[in-house]
Amino acid sequence: MKKIVCFVLTAVLCVGGMSMMTGCTKRSEQLKLYSQGEYMDEELFEEFEAWYSEQTGEKVKVTMNDFQSNEDMYTMISMDKADYDLICPSDYMVEKMIKEGLCQKIDKEFVDITESIAPEYVEVTKKFDPTLEYSVPYMFGTFGIMYNYKTLGKHVSSWKELFEGNTDKTVSLKRSQRDTYHATSLYLAGENLRNLTGADKNAAVQAVFDDASDANIAAVKSTLMSWKSAGKRVWDDENGKFAMATGKQDMGLFWSCDAGYVMNDYEDDSGNIATGNKDLWYVIPEEGGNVYLDSFIISKYAVNTKAANYFLQFLCTKAAAIANSLYCGAISPVKEAYDQLKADIESDDEMFAGTEEGWKEMYIDMLFPPADALNRCGQMLDYGANEGKVLRAMTDVLR
């Protein structure tokens, strides 16, 4: 299903049709992408091909395959040496692939992220790509709690709302090993996190994200086993946002892009256009949340590194970044696109007509987190030697 944007904007873009087949095109004239599903407007490919020809006098044909998970992609690259030039992993997987030598350095003559990316997301990038040499940020978001203010009858500010009480409400966590592990870890560390501010807060939240100790794994597992049996608890298999939108669920762990998707008019799982639910709210809890940054890297096994670097430059243009944001419903950290998207939403009075006081501010902050919200967000990084223990424990829980 092609995602429709979770906000209303007008973007003037000159794009052509989608490039589907490479036929007998020489490999040196192909650019092969490997990305997460429904994450890029493929109508931009033909535009890039024409632009590349203008810039270089050479031909290139762009194709893209999707992967279902970072782990599936990692196996394809590390074990099978899959034939791709550009790959779009999540932050923790970028870190892992840098460590293992599975990506090449970006040519800064084509794109220097310190110049093209909003500075706060350059800082986020440094967590998993410390030298800023291997990755180009593509889309960002956060995780937190989406809740129905009308059915709950209150606003929510803490992970305690998901893990304690509310047994008469339908509450969800994600059927995702990493997301749910970290949300539960933040809940368990809550007493130590709530009263911190500034750099101390950020460091403490990140320490929770980095905690893959036996003690924390055991505590998370025990908490979730109890959670499953307490009231109307459900695992979200990526359809939870539609349950929230239709009032069948009251609260859950969600990504900001999914929350925004169903707050405005959206396409449901059957392909029908539905009216957005403006009784829904989103919050990064006071204890802390997560900021994710999906980025493109050049594979160790890339063949067409020249076209790959040109494509990264193209992705960082304002028009392409806006087009991709509109397509996938997330927000690009490309500074010019970020600023334009935010300005257009802030000025869209029709979208916020009739909403509760504070809803507009909540919605804007959800998509464009202010400094204080980002400060209480940690990042999912590589578990290293403890990865197997975390994933096995969470697999047991999610059965």
Secondary structure by P-SEA (a helix, b strand, c coil): ccccccbbbbbbcbbbbbbccccccccccbbbbbbccccccccaaaaaaaaaaaaccbbbbbbbbbbccaaaaaaaaccccccccbbbbcaaaaaaaaaaccccccccccccccccccaaaaaaaaacccccccccccccbbbbbbbccccccccccccccccccccccbbbbbccaaaaaaaaaaaaacccccccccaaaaaaaaaaaacccaaaaaaaaaaaaaaaaccbbbbbccaaaaaaaacccccccccaaaaaaacccccccccbbbbbbccbbbbccccbbbbbbbbcccccccccaaaaaaaaaaaacaaaaaaaaaaccccccaaaaaaaaaaaaaaccccccccccaaaaaaaaaacccaaaaaabbbbcccccaaaaaaaaaaaaac
